[in-house]
Amino acid sequence: MFAKAPVAGDVKTRLASALGAEGAAQLHASLVRQALFTATLAGVGRVELWCAPDEKHAFFAECAAEMGTRLHAQRGEDLGVRMSHAFENAFAAGRHLVLIGSDCPALTSTDIEHAAIALGSHDAVITPAEDGGYVLIGLSRRIPGLFGGIEWSTPSVMDATRERLLAAGARWRELPTLWDVDRPEDYARLQREGLLQEVSS
């Protein structure tokens, strides 16, 4: 799982108008905890938290202590490089990897299980996001160029990813589209659907 440290003014900035910078950071921390709990509940393998800007923030230490999560620092200039590094780390250890973000409370442990199962017969598995990105990506092998040259955080991410998978001759599966929490209207939806749980150790 990829996550930023819950620093006010650095996370969920588009929600600051509705929640304030501190409120947005607190929401982010709650989303991170819930996503970690969901990943752990899936039971498909070791759960790792890849932290930005690094793993030294006290919040990450708390997550590791509460959920037995291994911490790693994200490395790279952009999201594509950082994700590629995480996948290379997994492949070097002879493992498949399912990577999720921290802001999709609609993602369930069953979704993660289905993604892990799909990697038994596919090169890649993806859960698209309603905003044109994706909330989960898993790979069972290296796919050169998959993360390069993509305009991250834009509506073109998923289409660009499909183009690269097709060009690489990859066999992939797409799971049902979900939504993530970035804007005030997403937060309203989160409240309306009651998806954010209080997670305790």
WOMOUR-V727565 format. One record per pair of residues at least 24 apart in sequence whose ideal C-beta (glycine too) atoms are under 6 Angstrom apart, sorted by the first residue. I is the first residue (numbers start at 0). J is the second residue. D is the distance in whole Angstrom. If there is no record, write none. Layout:
# WOMOUR-V727565
I|J|D ; I|J|D
This chain:
# WOMOUR-V727565
0|34|6 ; 0|38|6 ; 0|48|5 ; 0|99|5 ; 1|49|5 ; 1|100|6 ; 2|31|5 ; 2|101|4 ; 3|51|5 ; 4|56|4 ; 5|58|5 ; 13|181|6 ; 13|182|5 ; 14|186|6 ; 17|183|4 ; 30|101|5 ; 30|102|5 ; 31|101|4 ; 32|198|5 ; 33|104|6 ; 33|196|6 ; 33|198|5 ; 34|101|5 ; 35|62|6 ; 35|66|5 ; 35|68|6 ; 36|198|5 ; 37|108|5 ; 39|66|6 ; 40|108|4 ; 41|108|4 ; 41|111|4 ; 41|112|5 ; 43|112|6 ; 43|115|4 ; 47|71|6 ; 49|73|5 ; 49|85|5 ; 65|200|4 ; 78|151|5 ; 79|146|3 ; 79|147|6 ; 79|149|6 ; 82|146|5 ; 83|146|5 ; 86|138|6 ; 95|139|5 ; 97|137|4 ; 98|136|5 ; 99|135|5 ; 100|134|6 ; 102|179|5 ; 102|180|5 ; 103|134|4 ; 103|177|6 ; 103|179|4 ; 104|194|4 ; 104|195|5 ; 105|177|5 ; 105|178|6 ; 106|134|6 ; 106|177|6 ; 117|172|5 ; 121|170|5 ; 121|171|6 ; 121|172|5 ; 122|169|4 ; 122|170|5 ; 123|169|6 ; 123|171|4 ; 124|172|5 ; 125|173|5 ; 126|174|4 ; 126|177|6 ; 127|157|5 ; 127|176|5 ; 128|179|6 ; 129|176|6 ; 129|178|4 ; 131|156|6 ; 131|157|5 ; 132|156|4 ; 133|157|6 ; 134|177|5 ; 134|179|6 ; 142|167|5 ; 142|169|5
